[in-house]
Amino acid sequence: MGHENEPRPSWSEAPDGWNWLAQDADGRWFWYAVEPQLGLAGGVWRSPRSAQQFARRGEANPLWYETCTTRPEQTPDQPHKEEI
């Protein structure tokens, strides 16, 4: 089960305003502009199509429903990704 050691996509790769990241059961990672909803029947996170963007392909993950995370808040002393 490679998912345990597989890195998540980096928030530095996320489009501005896309504040959620989650992995579907088949291993695909997506950025979300709105908080996605758990779709247990299909093994996917659900949101309007226009509010999701493919991030990366990963290994199938039986614990996919535990992967949804919110973008970490930046503190004032952290540079924005454009400044790095």
WORA-V918742 format. One record per pair of residues at least 24 apart in sequence whose C-alpha atoms are under 7 Angstrom apart, sorted by the first residue. I is the first residue (numbers start at 1). J is the second residue. D is the distance in whole Angstrom. If there is no record, write none. Layout:
i=I j=J d=D
i=I j=J d=D
//
This chain:
i=2 j=59 d=6
i=3 j=59 d=6
i=3 j=60 d=7
i=3 j=61 d=6
i=9 j=55 d=7
i=9 j=56 d=7
i=11 j=71 d=7
i=12 j=81 d=6
i=19 j=70 d=6
i=19 j=71 d=5
i=20 j=68 d=7
i=20 j=69 d=6
i=20 j=70 d=5
i=20 j=71 d=6
i=21 j=68 d=6
i=21 j=69 d=5
i=21 j=70 d=7
i=22 j=67 d=5
i=22 j=68 d=4
i=22 j=69 d=6
i=23 j=64 d=6
i=23 j=67 d=6
i=23 j=68 d=7
i=24 j=64 d=6
i=25 j=60 d=6
i=25 j=61 d=5
i=25 j=62 d=6
i=25 j=64 d=5
i=26 j=59 d=7
i=26 j=60 d=4
i=26 j=61 d=7
i=27 j=57 d=6
i=27 j=58 d=4
i=27 j=59 d=5
i=27 j=60 d=4
i=27 j=61 d=6
i=28 j=56 d=6
i=28 j=57 d=5
i=28 j=58 d=6
i=29 j=54 d=6
i=29 j=55 d=5
i=29 j=56 d=5
i=29 j=57 d=6
i=30 j=54 d=4
i=30 j=55 d=5
i=31 j=55 d=6
i=38 j=65 d=7
//
